Amino acid sequence: MNCGCSVAAKRTSSKRREIKDMIKGLKEVFNDVDKNIFQSAQNVNMDSIVGWQKDGKKYSYLDFYDED
């Protein structure tokens, strides 16, 4: 992945720039697409996530796989 700073991203190809451009294009058709993307992260079922980090500790679904 290339540098994440906005100056370098304009000069080089980057996934971050590509996604921003994609969202910009989607906003032409769907006004609130950016808000919907953020709202989709609010109701996450922690039982279906592959991995996450909380309070500096990393977890994996495998840590709890056999508990059911």
CHARMM internal coordinates of N, CA and C (Angstrom, degrees):
IC EDIT
DIST 1 N 1 CA 1.4554
DIST 1 CA 1 C 1.5160
ANGL 1 N 1 CA 1 C 108.52
DIST 1 C 2 N 1.2900
ANGL 1 CA 1 C 2 N 115.10
DIHE 1 N 1 CA 1 C 2 N 136.78
DIST 2 N 2 CA 1.4584
ANGL 1 C 2 N 2 CA 120.20
DIHE 1 CA 1 C 2 N 2 CA 179.47
DIST 2 CA 2 C 1.5230
ANGL 2 N 2 CA 2 C 111.04
DIHE 1 C 2 N 2 CA 2 C -74.76
DIST 2 C 3 N 1.3106
ANGL 2 CA 2 C 3 N 114.75
DIHE 2 N 2 CA 2 C 3 N 174.53
DIST 3 N 3 CA 1.4626
ANGL 2 C 3 N 3 CA 122.04
DIHE 2 CA 2 C 3 N 3 CA 179.44
DIST 3 CA 3 C 1.5219
ANGL 3 N 3 CA 3 C 110.44
DIHE 2 C 3 N 3 CA 3 C -54.22
DIST 3 C 4 N 1.3271
ANGL 3 CA 3 C 4 N 117.92
DIHE 3 N 3 CA 3 C 4 N 140.88
DIST 4 N 4 CA 1.4523
ANGL 3 C 4 N 4 CA 122.75
DIHE 3 CA 3 C 4 N 4 CA -178.71
DIST 4 CA 4 C 1.5151
ANGL 4 N 4 CA 4 C 114.00
DIHE 3 C 4 N 4 CA 4 C -87.04
DIST 4 C 5 N 1.3391
ANGL 4 CA 4 C 5 N 118.45
DIHE 4 N 4 CA 4 C 5 N -5.02
DIST 5 N 5 CA 1.4627
ANGL 4 C 5 N 5 CA 118.77
DIHE 4 CA 4 C 5 N 5 CA -178.07
DIST 5 CA 5 C 1.5284
ANGL 5 N 5 CA 5 C 110.24
DIHE 4 C 5 N 5 CA 5 C -74.65
DIST 5 C 6 N 1.3147
ANGL 5 CA 5 C 6 N 116.15
DIHE 5 N 5 CA 5 C 6 N 148.84
DIST 6 N 6 CA 1.4625
ANGL 5 C 6 N 6 CA 120.84
DIHE 5 CA 5 C 6 N 6 CA -173.77
DIST 6 CA 6 C 1.5187
ANGL 6 N 6 CA 6 C 112.87
DIHE 5 C 6 N 6 CA 6 C -66.62
DIST 6 C 7 N 1.3184
ANGL 6 CA 6 C 7 N 118.59
DIHE 6 N 6 CA 6 C 7 N -30.02
DIST 7 N 7 CA 1.4667
ANGL 6 C 7 N 7 CA 121.33
DIHE 6 CA 6 C 7 N 7 CA 179.87
DIST 7 CA 7 C 1.5229
ANGL 7 N 7 CA 7 C 110.22
DIHE 6 C 7 N 7 CA 7 C -67.22
DIST 7 C 8 N 1.3112
ANGL 7 CA 7 C 8 N 117.02
DIHE 7 N 7 CA 7 C 8 N -49.36
DIST 8 N 8 CA 1.4629
ANGL 7 C 8 N 8 CA 120.87
DIHE 7 CA 7 C 8 N 8 CA -179.35
DIST 8 CA 8 C 1.5197
ANGL 8 N 8 CA 8 C 111.54
DIHE 7 C 8 N 8 CA 8 C -69.58
DIST 8 C 9 N 1.3209
ANGL 8 CA 8 C 9 N 116.99
DIHE 8 N 8 CA 8 C 9 N -33.55
DIST 9 N 9 CA 1.4690
ANGL 8 C 9 N 9 CA 120.58
DIHE 8 CA 8 C 9 N 9 CA -177.71
DIST 9 CA 9 C 1.5229
ANGL 9 N 9 CA 9 C 111.54
DIHE 8 C 9 N 9 CA 9 C -65.00
DIST 9 C 10 N 1.3203
ANGL 9 CA 9 C 10 N 117.11
DIHE 9 N 9 CA 9 C 10 N -30.18
DIST 10 N 10 CA 1.4681
ANGL 9 C 10 N 10 CA 120.05
DIHE 9 CA 9 C 10 N 10 CA 178.84
DIST 10 CA 10 C 1.5243
ANGL 10 N 10 CA 10 C 111.42
DIHE 9 C 10 N 10 CA 10 C -73.36
DIST 10 C 11 N 1.3189
ANGL 10 CA 10 C 11 N 117.64
DIHE 10 N 10 CA 10 C 11 N -23.63
DIST 11 N 11 CA 1.4552
ANGL 10 C 11 N 11 CA 121.21
DIHE 10 CA 10 C 11 N 11 CA -178.64
DIST 11 CA 11 C 1.5179
ANGL 11 N 11 CA 11 C 113.51
DIHE 10 C 11 N 11 CA 11 C -94.11
DIST 11 C 12 N 1.2924
ANGL 11 CA 11 C 12 N 117.37
DIHE 11 N 11 CA 11 C 12 N -22.67
DIST 12 N 12 CA 1.4580
ANGL 11 C 12 N 12 CA 120.76
DIHE 11 CA 11 C 12 N 12 CA -176.68
DIST 12 CA 12 C 1.5149
ANGL 12 N 12 CA 12 C 110.05
DIHE 11 C 12 N 12 CA 12 C -121.77
DIST 12 C 13 N 1.2912
ANGL 12 CA 12 C 13 N 115.74
DIHE 12 N 12 CA 12 C 13 N 163.53
DIST 13 N 13 CA 1.4575
ANGL 12 C 13 N 13 CA 118.10
DIHE 12 CA 12 C 13 N 13 CA 176.16
DIST 13 CA 13 C 1.5186
ANGL 13 N 13 CA 13 C 107.76
DIHE 12 C 13 N 13 CA 13 C -78.48
DIST 13 C 14 N 1.3053
ANGL 13 CA 13 C 14 N 116.48
DIHE 13 N 13 CA 13 C 14 N 137.75
DIST 14 N 14 CA 1.4594
ANGL 13 C 14 N 14 CA 119.38
DIHE 13 CA 13 C 14 N 14 CA 178.03
DIST 14 CA 14 C 1.5172
ANGL 14 N 14 CA 14 C 109.04
DIHE 13 C 14 N 14 CA 14 C -149.88
DIST 14 C 15 N 1.3043
ANGL 14 CA 14 C 15 N 116.15
DIHE 14 N 14 CA 14 C 15 N 148.07
DIST 15 N 15 CA 1.4625
ANGL 14 C 15 N 15 CA 121.31
DIHE 14 CA 14 C 15 N 15 CA 176.98
DIST 15 CA 15 C 1.5223
ANGL 15 N 15 CA 15 C 110.13
DIHE 14 C 15 N 15 CA 15 C -64.03
DIST 15 C 16 N 1.3197
ANGL 15 CA 15 C 16 N 117.04
DIHE 15 N 15 CA 15 C 16 N -35.68
DIST 16 N 16 CA 1.4612
ANGL 15 C 16 N 16 CA 120.63
DIHE 15 CA 15 C 16 N 16 CA -180.00
DIST 16 CA 16 C 1.5325
ANGL 16 N 16 CA 16 C 109.97
DIHE 15 C 16 N 16 CA 16 C -60.29
DIST 16 C 17 N 1.3128
ANGL 16 CA 16 C 17 N 116.95
DIHE 16 N 16 CA 16 C 17 N -46.76
DIST 17 N 17 CA 1.4645
ANGL 16 C 17 N 17 CA 121.67
DIHE 16 CA 16 C 17 N 17 CA 178.68
DIST 17 CA 17 C 1.5331
ANGL 17 N 17 CA 17 C 109.46
DIHE 16 C 17 N 17 CA 17 C -65.18
DIST 17 C 18 N 1.3105
ANGL 17 CA 17 C 18 N 117.17
DIHE 17 N 17 CA 17 C 18 N -41.73
DIST 18 N 18 CA 1.4618
ANGL 17 C 18 N 18 CA 121.86
DIHE 17 CA 17 C 18 N 18 CA 179.69
DIST 18 CA 18 C 1.5296
ANGL 18 N 18 CA 18 C 111.03
DIHE 17 C 18 N 18 CA 18 C -59.80
DIST 18 C 19 N 1.3209
ANGL 18 CA 18 C 19 N 117.34
DIHE 18 N 18 CA 18 C 19 N -44.25
DIST 19 N 19 CA 1.4618
ANGL 18 C 19 N 19 CA 121.54
DIHE 18 CA 18 C 19 N 19 CA -179.94
DIST 19 CA 19 C 1.5272
ANGL 19 N 19 CA 19 C 110.71
DIHE 18 C 19 N 19 CA 19 C -68.18
DIST 19 C 20 N 1.3336
ANGL 19 CA 19 C 20 N 117.73
DIHE 19 N 19 CA 19 C 20 N -40.99
DIST 20 N 20 CA 1.4599
ANGL 19 C 20 N 20 CA 120.52
DIHE 19 CA 19 C 20 N 20 CA 177.38
DIST 20 CA 20 C 1.5278
ANGL 20 N 20 CA 20 C 110.50
DIHE 19 C 20 N 20 CA 20 C -60.30
DIST 20 C 21 N 1.3169
ANGL 20 CA 20 C 21 N 117.07
DIHE 20 N 20 CA 20 C 21 N -42.92
DIST 21 N 21 CA 1.4635
ANGL 20 C 21 N 21 CA 120.97
DIHE 20 CA 20 C 21 N 21 CA 177.67
DIST 21 CA 21 C 1.5207
ANGL 21 N 21 CA 21 C 111.40
DIHE 20 C 21 N 21 CA 21 C -65.19
DIST 21 C 22 N 1.3288
ANGL 21 CA 21 C 22 N 116.66
DIHE 21 N 21 CA 21 C 22 N -38.23
DIST 22 N 22 CA 1.4605
ANGL 21 C 22 N 22 CA 120.71
DIHE 21 CA 21 C 22 N 22 CA 178.60
DIST 22 CA 22 C 1.5365
ANGL 22 N 22 CA 22 C 110.42
DIHE 21 C 22 N 22 CA 22 C -63.84
DIST 22 C 23 N 1.3306
ANGL 22 CA 22 C 23 N 116.81
DIHE 22 N 22 CA 22 C 23 N -44.59
DIST 23 N 23 CA 1.4616
ANGL 22 C 23 N 23 CA 120.68
DIHE 22 CA 22 C 23 N 23 CA 178.85
DIST 23 CA 23 C 1.5239
ANGL 23 N 23 CA 23 C 110.29
DIHE 22 C 23 N 23 CA 23 C -64.72
DIST 23 C 24 N 1.3109
ANGL 23 CA 23 C 24 N 117.03
DIHE 23 N 23 CA 23 C 24 N -39.33
DIST 24 N 24 CA 1.4658
ANGL 23 C 24 N 24 CA 120.83
DIHE 23 CA 23 C 24 N 24 CA 176.99
DIST 24 CA 24 C 1.5295
ANGL 24 N 24 CA 24 C 110.29
DIHE 23 C 24 N 24 CA 24 C -58.96
DIST 24 C 25 N 1.3275
ANGL 24 CA 24 C 25 N 116.82
DIHE 24 N 24 CA 24 C 25 N -43.19
DIST 25 N 25 CA 1.4593
ANGL 24 C 25 N 25 CA 121.06
DIHE 24 CA 24 C 25 N 25 CA 177.32
DIST 25 CA 25 C 1.5125
ANGL 25 N 25 CA 25 C 112.55
DIHE 24 C 25 N 25 CA 25 C -65.19
DIST 25 C 26 N 1.3283
ANGL 25 CA 25 C 26 N 116.69
DIHE 25 N 25 CA 25 C 26 N -40.39
DIST 26 N 26 CA 1.4648
ANGL 25 C 26 N 26 CA 120.85
DIHE 25 CA 25 C 26 N 26 CA 178.49
DIST 26 CA 26 C 1.5275
ANGL 26 N 26 CA 26 C 111.59
DIHE 25 C 26 N 26 CA 26 C -65.19
DIST 26 C 27 N 1.3482
ANGL 26 CA 26 C 27 N 117.25
DIHE 26 N 26 CA 26 C 27 N -33.39
DIST 27 N 27 CA 1.4623
ANGL 26 C 27 N 27 CA 121.09
DIHE 26 CA 26 C 27 N 27 CA -179.75
DIST 27 CA 27 C 1.5170
ANGL 27 N 27 CA 27 C 111.58
DIHE 26 C 27 N 27 CA 27 C -65.16
DIST 27 C 28 N 1.3360
ANGL 27 CA 27 C 28 N 117.53
DIHE 27 N 27 CA 27 C 28 N -23.28
DIST 28 N 28 CA 1.4620
ANGL 27 C 28 N 28 CA 120.26
DIHE 27 CA 27 C 28 N 28 CA 176.97
DIST 28 CA 28 C 1.5274
ANGL 28 N 28 CA 28 C 110.91
DIHE 27 C 28 N 28 CA 28 C -67.93
DIST 28 C 29 N 1.3200
ANGL 28 CA 28 C 29 N 116.70
DIHE 28 N 28 CA 28 C 29 N -27.22
DIST 29 N 29 CA 1.4624
ANGL 28 C 29 N 29 CA 121.88
DIHE 28 CA 28 C 29 N 29 CA -179.50
DIST 29 CA 29 C 1.5271
ANGL 29 N 29 CA 29 C 111.53
DIHE 28 C 29 N 29 CA 29 C -101.72
DIST 29 C 30 N 1.3285
ANGL 29 CA 29 C 30 N 116.70
DIHE 29 N 29 CA 29 C 30 N -40.48
DIST 30 N 30 CA 1.4670
ANGL 29 C 30 N 30 CA 123.47
DIHE 29 CA 29 C 30 N 30 CA -178.03
DIST 30 CA 30 C 1.5275
ANGL 30 N 30 CA 30 C 108.44
DIHE 29 C 30 N 30 CA 30 C -119.39
DIST 30 C 31 N 1.3367
ANGL 30 CA 30 C 31 N 116.99
DIHE 30 N 30 CA 30 C 31 N 104.44
DIST 31 N 31 CA 1.4644
ANGL 30 C 31 N 31 CA 121.46
DIHE 30 CA 30 C 31 N 31 CA -173.01
DIST 31 CA 31 C 1.5262
ANGL 31 N 31 CA 31 C 114.63
DIHE 30 C 31 N 31 CA 31 C -52.77
DIST 31 C 32 N 1.3061
ANGL 31 CA 31 C 32 N 118.04
DIHE 31 N 31 CA 31 C 32 N -45.24
DIST 32 N 32 CA 1.4669
ANGL 31 C 32 N 32 CA 121.44
DIHE 31 CA 31 C 32 N 32 CA -171.93
DIST 32 CA 32 C 1.5269
ANGL 32 N 32 CA 32 C 112.69
DIHE 31 C 32 N 32 CA 32 C -104.91
DIST 32 C 33 N 1.3091
ANGL 32 CA 32 C 33 N 118.02
DIHE 32 N 32 CA 32 C 33 N 29.40
DIST 33 N 33 CA 1.4652
ANGL 32 C 33 N 33 CA 120.10
DIHE 32 CA 32 C 33 N 33 CA -176.18
DIST 33 CA 33 C 1.5270
ANGL 33 N 33 CA 33 C 111.57
DIHE 32 C 33 N 33 CA 33 C -59.78
DIST 33 C 34 N 1.3287
ANGL 33 CA 33 C 34 N 118.31
DIHE 33 N 33 CA 33 C 34 N -39.44
DIST 34 N 34 CA 1.4601
ANGL 33 C 34 N 34 CA 120.20
DIHE 33 CA 33 C 34 N 34 CA 179.87
DIST 34 CA 34 C 1.5309
ANGL 34 N 34 CA 34 C 111.36
DIHE 33 C 34 N 34 CA 34 C -64.79
DIST 34 C 35 N 1.3323
ANGL 34 CA 34 C 35 N 117.26
DIHE 34 N 34 CA 34 C 35 N -40.77
DIST 35 N 35 CA 1.4710
ANGL 34 C 35 N 35 CA 120.67
DIHE 34 CA 34 C 35 N 35 CA 177.42
DIST 35 CA 35 C 1.5310
ANGL 35 N 35 CA 35 C 110.50
DIHE 34 C 35 N 35 CA 35 C -64.90
DIST 35 C 36 N 1.3236
ANGL 35 CA 35 C 36 N 116.16
DIHE 35 N 35 CA 35 C 36 N -40.29
DIST 36 N 36 CA 1.4685
ANGL 35 C 36 N 36 CA 120.14
DIHE 35 CA 35 C 36 N 36 CA 179.68
DIST 36 CA 36 C 1.5248
ANGL 36 N 36 CA 36 C 111.38
DIHE 35 C 36 N 36 CA 36 C -64.34
DIST 36 C 37 N 1.3107
ANGL 36 CA 36 C 37 N 117.49
DIHE 36 N 36 CA 36 C 37 N -36.02
DIST 37 N 37 CA 1.4655
ANGL 36 C 37 N 37 CA 121.18
DIHE 36 CA 36 C 37 N 37 CA 177.85
DIST 37 CA 37 C 1.5253
ANGL 37 N 37 CA 37 C 109.62
DIHE 36 C 37 N 37 CA 37 C -62.03
DIST 37 C 38 N 1.3291
ANGL 37 CA 37 C 38 N 117.07
DIHE 37 N 37 CA 37 C 38 N -46.56
DIST 38 N 38 CA 1.4656
ANGL 37 C 38 N 38 CA 120.13
DIHE 37 CA 37 C 38 N 38 CA 179.66
DIST 38 CA 38 C 1.5220
ANGL 38 N 38 CA 38 C 111.66
DIHE 37 C 38 N 38 CA 38 C -67.76
DIST 38 C 39 N 1.3328
ANGL 38 CA 38 C 39 N 117.62
DIHE 38 N 38 CA 38 C 39 N -39.38
DIST 39 N 39 CA 1.4606
ANGL 38 C 39 N 39 CA 120.25
DIHE 38 CA 38 C 39 N 39 CA 179.11
DIST 39 CA 39 C 1.5208
ANGL 39 N 39 CA 39 C 112.16
DIHE 38 C 39 N 39 CA 39 C -64.91
DIST 39 C 40 N 1.3207
ANGL 39 CA 39 C 40 N 116.89
DIHE 39 N 39 CA 39 C 40 N -28.74
DIST 40 N 40 CA 1.4621
ANGL 39 C 40 N 40 CA 119.54
DIHE 39 CA 39 C 40 N 40 CA -179.94
DIST 40 CA 40 C 1.5233
ANGL 40 N 40 CA 40 C 112.22
DIHE 39 C 40 N 40 CA 40 C -65.65
DIST 40 C 41 N 1.3130
ANGL 40 CA 40 C 41 N 117.12
DIHE 40 N 40 CA 40 C 41 N -20.34
DIST 41 N 41 CA 1.4639
ANGL 40 C 41 N 41 CA 120.72
DIHE 40 CA 40 C 41 N 41 CA 179.81
DIST 41 CA 41 C 1.5264
ANGL 41 N 41 CA 41 C 112.37
DIHE 40 C 41 N 41 CA 41 C -85.45
DIST 41 C 42 N 1.3197
ANGL 41 CA 41 C 42 N 117.79
DIHE 41 N 41 CA 41 C 42 N -4.19
DIST 42 N 42 CA 1.4640
ANGL 41 C 42 N 42 CA 120.12
DIHE 41 CA 41 C 42 N 42 CA -176.71
DIST 42 CA 42 C 1.5211
ANGL 42 N 42 CA 42 C 113.60
DIHE 41 C 42 N 42 CA 42 C -79.14
DIST 42 C 43 N 1.2950
ANGL 42 CA 42 C 43 N 118.28
DIHE 42 N 42 CA 42 C 43 N -36.02
DIST 43 N 43 CA 1.4597
ANGL 42 C 43 N 43 CA 120.99
DIHE 42 CA 42 C 43 N 43 CA -174.25
DIST 43 CA 43 C 1.5251
ANGL 43 N 43 CA 43 C 110.84
DIHE 42 C 43 N 43 CA 43 C -109.11
DIST 43 C 44 N 1.2902
ANGL 43 CA 43 C 44 N 115.93
DIHE 43 N 43 CA 43 C 44 N 62.56
DIST 44 N 44 CA 1.4559
ANGL 43 C 44 N 44 CA 121.38
DIHE 43 CA 43 C 44 N 44 CA -177.49
DIST 44 CA 44 C 1.5228
ANGL 44 N 44 CA 44 C 109.67
DIHE 43 C 44 N 44 CA 44 C -91.71
DIST 44 C 45 N 1.3070
ANGL 44 CA 44 C 45 N 116.29
DIHE 44 N 44 CA 44 C 45 N 129.19
DIST 45 N 45 CA 1.4553
ANGL 44 C 45 N 45 CA 121.90
DIHE 44 CA 44 C 45 N 45 CA 175.99
DIST 45 CA 45 C 1.5374
ANGL 45 N 45 CA 45 C 107.53
DIHE 44 C 45 N 45 CA 45 C -82.97
DIST 45 C 46 N 1.3087
ANGL 45 CA 45 C 46 N 117.21
DIHE 45 N 45 CA 45 C 46 N 109.24
DIST 46 N 46 CA 1.4645
ANGL 45 C 46 N 46 CA 121.62
DIHE 45 CA 45 C 46 N 46 CA -176.38
DIST 46 CA 46 C 1.5286
ANGL 46 N 46 CA 46 C 112.12
DIHE 45 C 46 N 46 CA 46 C -62.46
DIST 46 C 47 N 1.3316
ANGL 46 CA 46 C 47 N 117.19
DIHE 46 N 46 CA 46 C 47 N -19.34
DIST 47 N 47 CA 1.4632
ANGL 46 C 47 N 47 CA 119.72
DIHE 46 CA 46 C 47 N 47 CA 178.16
DIST 47 CA 47 C 1.5241
ANGL 47 N 47 CA 47 C 112.12
DIHE 46 C 47 N 47 CA 47 C -74.48
DIST 47 C 48 N 1.3204
ANGL 47 CA 47 C 48 N 116.87
DIHE 47 N 47 CA 47 C 48 N -13.73
DIST 48 N 48 CA 1.4690
ANGL 47 C 48 N 48 CA 119.37
DIHE 47 CA 47 C 48 N 48 CA -177.17
DIST 48 CA 48 C 1.5241
ANGL 48 N 48 CA 48 C 113.28
DIHE 47 C 48 N 48 CA 48 C -109.26
DIST 48 C 49 N 1.3138
ANGL 48 CA 48 C 49 N 118.25
DIHE 48 N 48 CA 48 C 49 N 3.15
DIST 49 N 49 CA 1.4635
ANGL 48 C 49 N 49 CA 121.93
DIHE 48 CA 48 C 49 N 49 CA -179.55
DIST 49 CA 49 C 1.5251
ANGL 49 N 49 CA 49 C 109.25
DIHE 48 C 49 N 49 CA 49 C -87.88
DIST 49 C 50 N 1.3221
ANGL 49 CA 49 C 50 N 115.56
DIHE 49 N 49 CA 49 C 50 N 138.01
DIST 50 N 50 CA 1.4589
ANGL 49 C 50 N 50 CA 120.59
DIHE 49 CA 49 C 50 N 50 CA -178.87
DIST 50 CA 50 C 1.5260
ANGL 50 N 50 CA 50 C 111.35
DIHE 49 C 50 N 50 CA 50 C -71.54
DIST 50 C 51 N 1.3259
ANGL 50 CA 50 C 51 N 117.72
DIHE 50 N 50 CA 50 C 51 N -41.46
DIST 51 N 51 CA 1.4563
ANGL 50 C 51 N 51 CA 120.67
DIHE 50 CA 50 C 51 N 51 CA 179.89
DIST 51 CA 51 C 1.5190
ANGL 51 N 51 CA 51 C 110.46
DIHE 50 C 51 N 51 CA 51 C -156.24
DIST 51 C 52 N 1.3245
ANGL 51 CA 51 C 52 N 117.63
DIHE 51 N 51 CA 51 C 52 N 153.97
DIST 52 N 52 CA 1.4505
ANGL 51 C 52 N 52 CA 121.98
DIHE 51 CA 51 C 52 N 52 CA 178.80
DIST 52 CA 52 C 1.5177
ANGL 52 N 52 CA 52 C 109.24
DIHE 51 C 52 N 52 CA 52 C -156.59
DIST 52 C 53 N 1.3306
ANGL 52 CA 52 C 53 N 114.88
DIHE 52 N 52 CA 52 C 53 N 167.75
DIST 53 N 53 CA 1.4575
ANGL 52 C 53 N 53 CA 121.14
DIHE 52 CA 52 C 53 N 53 CA 178.49
DIST 53 CA 53 C 1.5140
ANGL 53 N 53 CA 53 C 108.01
DIHE 52 C 53 N 53 CA 53 C -128.10
DIST 53 C 54 N 1.3334
ANGL 53 CA 53 C 54 N 116.24
DIHE 53 N 53 CA 53 C 54 N 133.51
DIST 54 N 54 CA 1.4539
ANGL 53 C 54 N 54 CA 121.59
DIHE 53 CA 53 C 54 N 54 CA 179.03
DIST 54 CA 54 C 1.5208
ANGL 54 N 54 CA 54 C 108.84
DIHE 53 C 54 N 54 CA 54 C -141.87
DIST 54 C 55 N 1.3146
ANGL 54 CA 54 C 55 N 115.52
DIHE 54 N 54 CA 54 C 55 N 131.25
DIST 55 N 55 CA 1.4734
ANGL 54 C 55 N 55 CA 122.31
DIHE 54 CA 54 C 55 N 55 CA -179.97
DIST 55 CA 55 C 1.5266
ANGL 55 N 55 CA 55 C 111.65
DIHE 54 C 55 N 55 CA 55 C 52.34
DIST 55 C 56 N 1.3297
ANGL 55 CA 55 C 56 N 116.41
DIHE 55 N 55 CA 55 C 56 N 39.32
DIST 56 N 56 CA 1.4604
ANGL 55 C 56 N 56 CA 121.62
DIHE 55 CA 55 C 56 N 56 CA 177.17
DIST 56 CA 56 C 1.5184
ANGL 56 N 56 CA 56 C 115.03
DIHE 55 C 56 N 56 CA 56 C 78.28
DIST 56 C 57 N 1.3157
ANGL 56 CA 56 C 57 N 118.17
DIHE 56 N 56 CA 56 C 57 N 0.30
DIST 57 N 57 CA 1.4616
ANGL 56 C 57 N 57 CA 121.69
DIHE 56 CA 56 C 57 N 57 CA -179.75
DIST 57 CA 57 C 1.5238
ANGL 57 N 57 CA 57 C 109.34
DIHE 56 C 57 N 57 CA 57 C -109.47
DIST 57 C 58 N 1.3242
ANGL 57 CA 57 C 58 N 116.59
DIHE 57 N 57 CA 57 C 58 N 134.87
DIST 58 N 58 CA 1.4554
ANGL 57 C 58 N 58 CA 122.01
DIHE 57 CA 57 C 58 N 58 CA -179.90
DIST 58 CA 58 C 1.5248
ANGL 58 N 58 CA 58 C 110.54
DIHE 57 C 58 N 58 CA 58 C -90.96
DIST 58 C 59 N 1.3392
ANGL 58 CA 58 C 59 N 115.45
DIHE 58 N 58 CA 58 C 59 N 139.53
DIST 59 N 59 CA 1.4487
ANGL 58 C 59 N 59 CA 122.44
DIHE 58 CA 58 C 59 N 59 CA 179.60
DIST 59 CA 59 C 1.5209
ANGL 59 N 59 CA 59 C 109.55
DIHE 58 C 59 N 59 CA 59 C -125.73
DIST 59 C 60 N 1.2993
ANGL 59 CA 59 C 60 N 115.89
DIHE 59 N 59 CA 59 C 60 N 157.16
DIST 60 N 60 CA 1.4507
ANGL 59 C 60 N 60 CA 122.91
DIHE 59 CA 59 C 60 N 60 CA 175.31
DIST 60 CA 60 C 1.5187
ANGL 60 N 60 CA 60 C 108.17
DIHE 59 C 60 N 60 CA 60 C -133.98
DIST 60 C 61 N 1.3273
ANGL 60 CA 60 C 61 N 116.17
DIHE 60 N 60 CA 60 C 61 N 151.14
DIST 61 N 61 CA 1.4655
ANGL 60 C 61 N 61 CA 118.38
DIHE 60 CA 60 C 61 N 61 CA 177.16
DIST 61 CA 61 C 1.5220
ANGL 61 N 61 CA 61 C 110.46
DIHE 60 C 61 N 61 CA 61 C -60.52
DIST 61 C 62 N 1.3078
ANGL 61 CA 61 C 62 N 117.88
DIHE 61 N 61 CA 61 C 62 N -24.46
DIST 62 N 62 CA 1.4554
ANGL 61 C 62 N 62 CA 120.89
DIHE 61 CA 61 C 62 N 62 CA 178.49
DIST 62 CA 62 C 1.5181
ANGL 62 N 62 CA 62 C 112.60
DIHE 61 C 62 N 62 CA 62 C -66.04
DIST 62 C 63 N 1.3511
ANGL 62 CA 62 C 63 N 117.08
DIHE 62 N 62 CA 62 C 63 N -25.48
DIST 63 N 63 CA 1.4604
ANGL 62 C 63 N 63 CA 121.00
DIHE 62 CA 62 C 63 N 63 CA 177.42
DIST 63 CA 63 C 1.5333
ANGL 63 N 63 CA 63 C 111.35
DIHE 62 C 63 N 63 CA 63 C -60.52
DIST 63 C 64 N 1.3283
ANGL 63 CA 63 C 64 N 116.45
DIHE 63 N 63 CA 63 C 64 N -28.61
DIST 64 N 64 CA 1.4559
ANGL 63 C 64 N 64 CA 121.60
DIHE 63 CA 63 C 64 N 64 CA -174.46
DIST 64 CA 64 C 1.5179
ANGL 64 N 64 CA 64 C 112.35
DIHE 63 C 64 N 64 CA 64 C -119.78
DIST 64 C 65 N 1.2977
ANGL 64 CA 64 C 65 N 117.99
DIHE 64 N 64 CA 64 C 65 N 9.63
DIST 65 N 65 CA 1.4569
ANGL 64 C 65 N 65 CA 123.27
DIHE 64 CA 64 C 65 N 65 CA -171.97
DIST 65 CA 65 C 1.5265
ANGL 65 N 65 CA 65 C 113.27
DIHE 64 C 65 N 65 CA 65 C -60.40
DIST 65 C 66 N 1.3071
ANGL 65 CA 65 C 66 N 117.90
DIHE 65 N 65 CA 65 C 66 N -42.27
DIST 66 N 66 CA 1.4666
ANGL 65 C 66 N 66 CA 122.12
DIHE 65 CA 65 C 66 N 66 CA -175.11
DIST 66 CA 66 C 1.5241
ANGL 66 N 66 CA 66 C 113.96
DIHE 65 C 66 N 66 CA 66 C -88.79
DIST 66 C 67 N 1.3415
ANGL 66 CA 66 C 67 N 118.86
DIHE 66 N 66 CA 66 C 67 N 3.19
DIST 67 N 67 CA 1.4674
ANGL 66 C 67 N 67 CA 121.24
DIHE 66 CA 66 C 67 N 67 CA -176.99
DIST 67 CA 67 C 1.5110
ANGL 67 N 67 CA 67 C 113.14
DIHE 66 C 67 N 67 CA 67 C -74.77
DIST 67 C 68 N 1.3223
ANGL 67 CA 67 C 68 N 119.50
DIHE 67 N 67 CA 67 C 68 N -22.04
DIST 68 N 68 CA 1.4731
ANGL 67 C 68 N 68 CA 121.27
DIHE 67 CA 67 C 68 N 68 CA -176.09
DIST 68 CA 68 C 1.4846
ANGL 68 N 68 CA 68 C 112.30
DIHE 67 C 68 N 68 CA 68 C -78.26
END
COOR INIT
IC SEED 1 N 1 CA 1 C
IC BUILD
